[in-house]
Amino acid sequence: MLILERMDHTIKKLRSQAANMLTIGNMAFGGASLMAALNEFYSYSVLFIFIAAFLDRFDGMVARKFNQESELGKQLDSMSDIISFGVAPAILIYQLVLTEFGVTGMVFTVIYIASGAFRLARFNISESNGYFVGLPITAAGTVVTLSYFGLSVFPPVAYMFMFIICSLLMISTFTLRKV
C-alpha cells in the first residue's frame, strides 16, 4: 500500500510540473541554440530553435489540461521565450550576416532583442483577453530563424530591415486573435 501511495504522490507531482518541465526544455534548447551558433554549428542552432518552438507550443496546453496555470509558469515561459525566440535567433543571424556591418549590426541585433523583451514584459502585465498586442516574439523569432534558409537569396542589408520590421511589429499595439 505504501508503494502505491508513493507512486500516486510522485505521479501527481510530475503532473503538476509537466508544463514547467516543457518550458525549461524550451529554455534548454534555446540555450543550446545559442551555444551552437557561437560555435558555428548554424544548422544545429536552427534545429534547436524549432525544437524549442515545439516545446513552447505545448507547455501552455499542458498547463491548462492539468489546471496548473500559475504566475510562476507565465514568468518562466517569458524567460524561456526571450532566450529561444529573442536572443538565439538574433545571435544566429548576427553571427552569419550582421557581423559584417560592425557596430551597426550589433545595434540592430540589440534593438531586436530589447523589443522582444519589451513585448514579453508588456504581455506579462496585461490581462488575458483572447488577443495578442503586437507580434508575439515566437512569431518574430520564427521569421528570423526561417530567414536562415534565405542566406543565399537575400542581400545582407535585408536582414537589418527584417530585424527592424520585426522589432517594430513586436512593440506595436495592433491586436491579433490568439489561436
N, C-alpha and C positions, 0 to 999 in steps of 0.2 A: 504494500500500500504506500509506503514511504517513497519508493521509486516512482510510482505513478504520480504522486503529488509533486515530486521534484521535476519530473518531465513536464507536467502540466504548467508548473510555475515557469520553467525555462521557455516553453513554447509561448506563453503569454508575454514574457519579457522580450523574446525575439520579435513577436508580432508588434509590440509597442515601439520597437526601434527599427522596424523594417524600412520605413520611409527615410529615416535619418541615415541608415546604412547605405541606401541608394544615393542619397545626397552626398555622403562622404565619398562614395565611389565616383560620383561626378567630379568632385574636387580632386580626387587622386588622379583621375585620367586627365584633368586639366593641368595639374602639376606635371604629370608625365609628358604631356604635350609640350609644355614649356621646356623641359629638360631635353626632349628630343630635338626641338627647334634650335636650342642653344648648342647642341652637339651636331648640328647639320643633318639630322635624320628627319628631313622635312615630310616625307610621305607618312612616317610613323606619327609625326605631330598631327597631321591632318586626320589620320585614323583615330587617334586618341581623342581628338575634339569631337568626332562623330560618335564615339562610344560614350563620351560624357553627355552628349545631347540625348542619346538613347536613354541613359540613366535619369537624366533630368526630366524627360518626358513622363517617366513612370513614378517618380518619387511622390508627386502630389496626388496621383491616382491612388497609390498605396496608402498614403496618409488618410485620404478621405474614406477609402474602403474599410480601413481598420479604425476609423473615427479617432485618429491620432494627430489631427492638425494641432499645431502649437505655435506659439510665438518663437520658441527656440528653433523649430523646424523652418519657419519662414525666414528667420535671420540666417540660419545655416545655408539655406538654399540660395540666398542672395550672395553670401560669401563664396559659395561654390561657383555661382554664375559669373561673378566678376573675374574669377580665375579662368574658368573654362571658355567663356564667350567674350570676355573683355581682354584680359592680358594675353592668354595663349594665342588667339588668332592675330592679335596686334603684333606680338613678337615674331610670330611665324612670317607675316608679310614684311615686317620691318627687316628681319634678317635676310629675306630673299630679295627685296626690292628697294625698300626705303633707305637702307644704309648708304646708297649712292647719293642721296640728297643731303647727307651730313646732318647738321643741326635742324634743318627744315624737316627732314624725315623724322627726326626724333620728336619734334614739336607736334607734327600731325599724329604720330603714334600716341603721344601722351594725351592729346585732345580726345582721341577716340576712347582711350581707357578712362579718362576722367568723365566723359559724357556717359559712359556705361555705368560708372559708379554713381553718378548723379541720378540716372534713370532708376537704378535699383533702390537708392535711398528714398526717392520720391514714392516708388511703389510700396516700400515697407511702411511708410507713414500714412498711406491713403487707405480709405475704406474700399473693400471689395464690392464692386457694383456690376460685375459682368463685363467690364470693359478695361482694356489696357489704355493708358495715357502715354502716347509716344510709342515708338517702335521698341518692342521688347529686345533686351540685349541678346537673348537667344537667337532671335531672327537676324539681328545685325551680325552677330558672331558667325552664324551660318553663312551669310552672304560673304563676309570677309574670308572665311575658310574656303568656301567654294571658289573664290577668286584665284586660289592656288592653281586651279586647273586651266586658268586663262593666262598664265605667265608667258606663254609663247605667242599669245594673240594680242594682249593689251600692252600699250606702252607703259613704262614705269610711272609716268606722271598720272595716269588714270587711277592708280592705287591711292595717291594722295587725295584725289577728288572723291574716291569711294569712301575713304576714312572720314572726310568732312561731311559728306552727304549722310552717311550712317550716323555720325555724331549729331548732326542737326535733327535727324529724324528721331533719335533716342530722346533728346531733351525737349522736343516739340510737345505741344499739348493736344494734338489730334487724337481721336479715340478709335480703337479697334475692338470689335467684339471678341471676347475670349472664346476659344474653340475647345 
